[in-house]
Amino acid sequence: MRSLRTGLSLVSLLSGLALLVPAATASAADVPLRDLAAAKGKVMGTAVTGSKLTGTYGDLAGAQFNALTPGNAMKWGSVEPARGSYNWAEADQIVNFAEAHGQQVRGHTLVWHSQNPSWLTNGTWTAAQLGQLMNDHIALEVGRYKGRLAAWDVVNEPFNEDGTYRQTLWYNGLGTGYIAQALTAARAADPAARLYINDYNVEGVNAKSTALYNLVKSLKEQGVPIDGVGLQAHLIVGQVPSTLQQNIQRFADLGVDVAITELDIRMTLPSDSRKLAQQAADYRAVMNACVAVARCAGVTVWGFTDSDSWIPSTFPGQGAATPYDENYAPKPAYHAIAEALGGTTTPPPTGACTAAYSVTSQWNTGFTGQVKISCSGAALSSWKVGWTYGAGQRITQAWNATCTQSGTAVSCANAAYNGTVPDGGSVTFGFNASWSGGNPVPAVTLE
């Protein structure tokens, strides 16, 4: 039987607060991102999933962004899964939502090597048949939304990393001319929509972006309708290309617009204050590069909340790539975007999040303790706490946190599943430890 040492009470001590990188809930007084962007003549967009456009997701999508991109709803495999059988429900829903909220829509995407219907990819087509299928698809889809969409990603991802053309259904069947053919068909279907070629890993000056540059230059010289290039910008924390602004400018100098079309900045999980700070700096750098170039039309994030991000399923062990966490709390990246657009954001109130340490049971040589992290008036997307023991106390096991001890200094960080502390909520982690000589309650610092 474990007996409780007499004379030692079970007490808890609220810590002092040291929030290094707060993930504060955006104040109602903060200017929405869409208004900040509009004041600079820029688009601030997000990709969305139509079925989620309700509740908090819908409220934020409508309030914070002035443009929407259907994440999947307008891809060929979605709209014509069986030949001649169409499903426009989600695409229509997104367009209707955007119009109701005074937002532009960016169509995505018409001609791509991926997410095509099986009847198309498994078919055997002559060049004439394939070209007609492409023309008909563009005429039908672009024509359906004529006058309602601001821009289209007409051709998506035409290049390999070394700048050669990607071997696709379109390239193999029609040659390089498929790109000009697609752009020409899109212009005929909606003369007012801005027509883009979109690709990834073309954000900085490199072989792939130079191939895209040469293509756009050639198309312009031939009189092919091309209005812009989309730089997808699926980036990694700490790896924003140093030549991003230079690259945007060189495309602009060709006489086309440039858009950051699919921005997210992923990290190795779990997130922590250091990674979130670097991510915020990276988002700021991308925004600053766009703001600096007049012909950069704007920036679209590929999902604004981590709960609607493609990253974790595609890059296992990575994520936290968007400006909002899974509970819709804005991360430091959100505030960086706002500040890059000329806004100011409201910091969390001092003392809005606190940490409390308590001893829940104690016996001759050991004890069980816990720390409760609570927020009121702010929110956290990750947390880390630390304290210094007196001599003789040492943690032996922890749960719901990762704890390390060096000498008398203890540091505990959230587990992968409990980093978020919503406004008005709390999380608790526990540990077992040994003691000798005394077991005073230490002061805890929340970082």
LINCORMO-V393726 format. One record per run of one state. SS is the DSSP state (2 for helix, 1 for strand, 0 for the rest). FROM is the first residue (numbers start at 1). TO is the last residue. If there is no record, write none. Layout:
# LINCORMO-V393726
ss-><SS:SS>
from-><FROM:FROM>
to-><TO:TO>
This chain:
# LINCORMO-V393726
ss-><0:1:0:1:0:2:0:1:0:2:0:2:0:1:0:2:0:1:0:1:0:2:0:1:0:2:0:2:0:1:0:1:0:1:0:2:0:2:0:1:0:2:0:1:0:1:0:2:0:1:0:2:0:1:0:1:2:0:2:0:1:0:1:0:1:0:2:0:1:0:1:0:1:0:1:0:1:0:1:0:1:0:1:0:1:0:1:0>
from-><1:12:15:16:18:33:40:43:49:50:53:55:65:67:71:76:80:82:83:85:86:89:101:104:112:118:122:127:145:151:157:159:160:165:166:169:175:177:190:194:200:207:223:228:232:234:237:244:253:257:269:273:293:296:302:305:306:309:311:315:318:320:324:325:330:331:332:341:353:363:366:376:380:381:384:389:394:400:401:407:409:415:421:422:426:435:444:447>
to-><11:14:15:17:32:39:42:48:49:52:54:64:66:70:75:79:81:82:84:85:88:100:103:111:117:121:126:144:150:156:158:159:164:165:168:174:176:189:193:199:206:222:227:231:233:236:243:252:256:268:272:292:295:301:304:305:308:310:314:317:319:323:324:329:330:331:340:352:362:365:375:379:380:383:388:393:399:400:406:408:414:420:421:425:434:443:446:447>
